């Protein structure tokens, strides 16, 4: 079984920046895609940034041009990603989760990190 281990987050002043990191617990495991989600209490978890193993990225409109996802592996290997968050706003306050998908011949499996709190204050 593989786990996703997150780090980073915490308290950040509005307009500031922070970085989140996520790494797979096994080095012999590579995912098809990884992404960052966030969730406010009482709301659904939303995908805000994703990256495929070929490096293709996608962003939600609310974070585009402020957040940047990158993979920390060369080539088509995908085991670790980071999320650089700039120009933070109070509405970015949420629990951030790292997620990963592994495709198999008969379907796929999803993995989740433990979540890390980011709180943006004025």
Secondary structure, 3 states (H helix, E strand, C coil): CCCEEEEECEEEECCCCEEEEEEECCCCCCCCEEEEEEECCCCCCEEEEEEECCCCEEECCCCCCCEEEEECCCCCCCCEEEEEECCCCHHHCEEEEEEEEEEECCEEEEEECCCEEEEEEC
